[in-house]
Amino acid sequence: MSHSHYTMGSGSRTARRTLEFGRTYVVRPKGKHQATIVWLHGLGDNGSSWSQLLESLPLPNIKWICPTAPTRPVALLGGFPCTAWFDAGELSEEGPDDWEGLDASAAHIANFLSTEPPDVKVGIGGFSMGAAMALYSATACALGRYGNGNPYPINLRAVVGLSGWLPGSRGLRNKIQASNEAARRATSLPILLSHGTCDDVVPYKFGEKSAHSLNIAGFWNLTFKNYEGIGHYTVPKEMDEVCNWLTSRLGLDGSR
């Protein structure tokens, strides 16, 4: 698969860095192809490990696309370079959002979905920072545009975020409610969020707050599930719920 490039750098910095996305792993549907989901890994990971887990799920009608984020210095890690969908500092509402990085990754993801057949339903899911990316894409889909104002080209039918958070939550409600179209799209987009109550990486409180921000912005078709005693990882029960939710929301035939 081709690599996409984009340049980061504010006008004040003369050094412009081109970040390259890593390798993309695709899991073909074992049955009739009814849906395509781009699934996004967490910080420092790559698309390979998730593609293996997703391949083992009983979802024969889904094609999974598992891209790998660019390697970049991450503020959260003191500038240490690793794979990241955008640059993240501390996880807080006040933390600055790397809009350029968010938009570039959201466009890379949308690009994969833009070539799917029209009768195939498309969605985005992810874990941790990948979940943050999926939720940012959900807001771009509802608004009909990226943060930089360019039109968002995909009609998402399902978004899944495991152990994640919502970037760019400030002002979201005003932006969505300012347009009837955006409010309508927000209301109709099914979102599944799940979070372990003992998460020590992305605190549970933060996942809960993100669900609340989405809800008050008008994303009412949202399910938030908590997993008692679970940390920053996924468990089989959670993946079972993801399977059931996707099957019903996307109207998949399933294994029958």
Protein Blocks (a to p, Z undefined) as FASTA:
>chain_A
ZZddddeddfklmbdcddddddddddddfbdcfbdcdddddehiafklmmmmmmmpccfk
bccddddddddddfklnopacddfbdcddddfklccdfklmmmmmmmmmmmmmmpcfklc
cddddehjlmmmmmmmmmmmmnopafkopacfbdcfbdcdehiadehkgoklmmmmmpmk
lmmmmmmmccdddddfklckbgfklmmmmmmmmmmnopabbccdddehiacdddfklmmm
mmmmmmmmnopgbjZZ
